[in-house]
């Protein structure tokens, strides 16, 4: 597969976007999301220290449990007493 030569700034921006995609996905245990979670780990392993900090930040964020209201209907909000 071709290698993409990115600046640290661009790599960090892509990893932040990947984190956003993972965190906002409706199905956090889907094969697609589990594959996306592997990308920062693989990037850190291949690039060494350059992407390690950003990859670790994304990995920690990706392992956080999603909010119980992510993907839920707005109809549930009044039932929970949230205004």
JOKALIN-V169429 format. One line per field, one symbol per residue. psi: psi as a letter, one per 40 degrees, with the letter a starting at -180 (. if undefined). Layout:
# JOKALIN-V169429
psi->???
This chain:
# JOKALIN-V169429
psi->iiihhiiddddddddddddddddeidgeeiddddddddddddddddebededddddddddddeiiiieeheiiedddddeeh.
